[in-house]
């Protein structure tokens, strides 16, 4: 089959992006924005409340009815800031997230061109543009879409800058890619190690290029990414030290989330109804409460080691379920059929891509690092399809390599 020219590839990408954008806008604009619809997912209500408070200059705070108090560090500021900049309007947020998802499609295309032919890059982009789960989450007032865009853009910049230790402007680009991944932690706190993990992964994926550069960055990759992470998180942690009296580097939601995943009634899914049976936690500060719940989770794990391991397996299975699990998505048979068909096809292509030699071993491992990372993160908290969503962008490149040739044959 004749390969696409570069010009034809960009035209095809424009078509893919426009189709993906149109589908997302059509889906998002038909979703209800009334209080009942928003409150079906408590996280949506919290993000909207935070965004509206930011928009009205009241600061990053919200009233938590479960504890009958105002909390100030319960959510990291990244996603609420986006919602606030858009006036806390669900319709406007959905439109913006449709655009963000389109940027993700472009980032995956550009990243795929590093290793695949134009046809392979177009297929990678199409697998992202038509991913039913990405489309579904773009209509929700949740952090998945923004985080996925930041992750994929950060990955692309890390690789395309020939990092680590490139020369000139490419060095600034490499550091910028790391900074984007560090900023993504303020959108999803569970990604706190992502800059280090993906920074090192990109170095291995680019190892055949590093020999062309005579200059070297004075610090190891992991150390550089740790410093970038610290610099990005420090203002947020300092603000929390001033406001809540403690150096909270991520959020005070961490402890409750941990207990949500490891408690006597845990099922692997998120179910925080246990809060209602613990009225004494309302008398605690948000920092003390987070530490209290985290301690309870640690105690339960120690006392129920095998049950905790089985529970972790259940969470992994939930995260990588081929069918939708939520009532909002999985409640209709057509949604389940679409989700199952896409997932089985996508997963099969990924497996075939891993077997073929169109991508080198380091590149395959690099592209699968987000999937491995978020799988471990889910096993340590709660399991849901939403937590694997950011990993499906890089995986799309592996899937496309199953049926498309590599740009340059690489040794494994």
Long-range contacts (C-beta under 8 A, 24 or more apart in sequence): 1-119, 3-117, 3-118, 3-119, 4-117, 4-118, 4-119, 4-122, 5-118, 6-118, 8-118, 9-118, 9-119, 9-121, 9-122, 12-118, 12-122, 13-105, 13-106, 13-109, 13-121, 13-122, 13-125, 16-105, 16-109, 16-122, 16-125, 16-126, 16-129, 17-102, 17-105, 17-106, 17-125, 17-129, 19-129, 19-130, 20-101, 20-102, 20-105, 20-128, 20-129, 20-130, 20-135, 21-98, 21-99, 21-101, 21-102, 23-129, 23-130, 23-135, 24-97, 24-98, 24-101, 24-102, 24-135, 24-138, 24-139, 25-95, 25-98, 27-135, 27-136, 27-138, 27-139, 28-94, 28-95, 28-97, 28-98, 28-138, 28-139, 29-91, 29-94, 29-95, 31-94, 31-139, 33-90, 33-91, 38-90, 38-141, 40-328, 41-140, 41-141, 41-142, 41-328, 43-141, 43-142, 44-140, 44-141, 44-142, 46-74, 46-75, 47-75, 47-79, 47-80, 47-83, 47-141, 47-142, 47-143, 48-83, 48-88, 48-90, 48-141, 50-75, 50-80, 50-83, 50-84, 51-80, 51-81, 51-82, 51-83, 51-84, 51-86, 51-87, 51-88, 51-93, 52-83, 52-84, 52-87, 52-88, 53-84, 54-80, 54-81, 54-83, 54-84, 54-85, 55-84, 55-85, 55-87, 55-88, 66-272, 66-275, 66-276, 66-282, 67-275, 67-281, 67-282, 67-286, 67-289, 68-282, 69-282, 69-286, 71-252, 71-286, 72-240, 72-243, 72-244, 72-286, 73-240, 73-243, 73-244, 73-248, 73-251, 73-252, 73-286, 73-287, 74-251, 74-252, 74-253, 74-286, 75-251, 75-253, 76-185, 76-186, 76-187, 76-188, 76-189, 76-236, 76-250, 76-251, 77-186, 77-236, 78-143, 78-146, 78-183, 78-184, 78-185, 78-186, 78-187, 78-188, 79-142, 79-143, 79-146, 79-147, 79-187, 82-146, 83-141, 90-141, 93-141, 94-138, 94-139, 97-138, 97-139, 97-145, 97-146, 98-138, 100-138, 100-145, 100-146, 100-148, 100-149, 101-128, 101-134, 101-135, 101-138, 101-145, 101-148, 101-149, 102-129, 103-149, 103-153, 104-128, 104-134, 104-148, 104-149, 104-152, 104-153, 104-393, 105-129, 107-149, 107-152, 107-153, 107-155, 107-156, 107-393, 108-152, 108-156, 108-393, 108-394, 108-396, 108-397, 110-156, 110-160, 111-152, 111-155, 111-156, 111-159, 111-160, 111-394, 111-397, 112-396, 112-397, 112-400, 113-407, 114-159, 114-160, 114-407, 115-358, 115-359, 115-360, 115-363, 115-397, 115-401, 115-406, 115-407, 115-408, 115-410, 116-358, 116-359, 116-397, 116-400, 116-401, 116-404, 116-405, 116-406, 116-407, 117-404, 117-405, 117-406, 117-407, 119-404, 120-358, 120-397, 120-400, 120-401, 120-403, 120-404, 120-405, 120-406, 120-407, 121-400, 123-399, 123-400, 123-403, 123-404, 124-396, 124-397, 124-399, 124-400, 125-396, 127-346, 127-349, 127-396, 127-399, 127-400, 128-392, 128-393, 128-396, 130-342, 131-342, 131-346, 131-392, 131-396, 132-335, 132-338, 132-339, 132-342, 133-324, 133-339, 133-342, 133-385, 133-389, 133-392, 134-389, 134-392, 136-324, 136-329, 137-386, 137-389, 142-386, 143-187, 143-188, 144-386, 144-389, 144-390, 146-187, 147-184, 147-187, 147-188, 147-191, 147-390, 148-389, 148-390, 148-393, 150-180, 150-181, 150-183, 150-184, 150-187, 151-181, 151-184, 151-191, 151-194, 151-370, 151-390, 151-393, 152-390, 152-393, 152-394, 153-177, 153-180, 154-178, 154-180, 154-181, 154-184, 154-195, 154-198, 155-181, 155-198, 155-202, 155-370, 155-393, 155-394, 158-198, 158-199, 158-202, 159-202, 159-205, 159-206, 159-366, 162-206, 162-209, 162-210, 162-212, 162-213, 163-199, 163-202, 163-203, 163-206, 164-199, 164-202, 164-203, 164-206, 164-210, 164-217, 164-221, 164-224, 165-210, 165-213, 165-215, 165-216, 165-217, 166-213, 167-213, 167-215, 171-217, 175-224, 175-228, 177-202, 178-224, 178-225, 178-228, 179-228, 179-232, 181-225, 182-225, 182-228, 182-229, 182-231, 182-232, 182-233, 183-232, 185-229, 185-232, 185-233, 185-250, 186-232, 186-233, 186-236, 188-390, 189-250, 189-251, 189-253, 189-254, 190-374, 190-377, 190-381, 190-387, 191-373, 191-377, 192-229, 192-249, 192-250, 193-373, 194-370, 194-373, 195-225, 195-226, 195-228, 195-229, 196-222, 196-225, 196-226, 196-229, 197-369, 197-373, 198-366, 198-369, 198-370, 199-224, 199-225, 200-225, 201-365, 201-366, 201-369, 202-366, 204-362, 204-365, 204-366, 205-360, 205-362, 205-363, 205-365, 205-366, 207-362, 208-410, 244-285, 244-286, 244-287, 245-285, 245-287, 246-287, 248-287, 252-286, 252-287, 252-289, 252-290, 253-290, 254-290, 254-294, 255-289, 255-290, 255-291, 255-292, 255-293, 255-294, 255-295, 255-297, 256-289, 256-290, 256-293, 257-381, 257-382, 258-293, 258-294, 258-297, 258-380, 258-381, 259-293, 259-294, 259-296, 259-297, 259-300, 260-381, 260-382, 261-297, 261-311, 261-315, 261-380, 261-381, 261-382, 262-297, 262-300, 262-301, 262-308, 262-311, 263-296, 263-297, 263-300, 264-300, 266-311, 267-314, 268-311, 268-314, 268-315, 268-317, 268-318, 268-382, 268-383, 269-318, 269-325, 269-382, 269-383, 269-384, 270-382, 270-384, 312-379, 312-380, 313-379, 314-383, 315-378, 315-379, 315-381, 315-382, 315-383, 316-375, 316-378, 316-379, 316-383, 317-383, 318-378, 318-383, 318-384, 318-385, 319-374, 319-375, 319-378, 319-383, 319-384, 319-385, 319-387, 319-388, 320-375, 320-388, 321-385, 322-347, 324-385, 325-384, 325-385, 326-384, 326-385, 346-392, 346-395, 346-396, 346-399, 349-398, 349-399, 349-400, 349-402, 349-403, 350-395, 350-398, 350-399, 350-402, 352-402, 352-403, 353-398, 353-399, 353-400, 353-401, 353-402, 354-398, 356-401, 356-402, 357-412, 358-401, 358-402, 358-404, 358-405, 358-406, 359-397, 359-398, 359-401, 359-406, 359-410, 360-410, 360-411, 360-412, 361-412, 363-410, 364-398, 366-394, 367-394, 367-395, 367-397, 367-398, 368-394, 368-395, 368-398, 369-394, 370-394, 370-395, 371-395
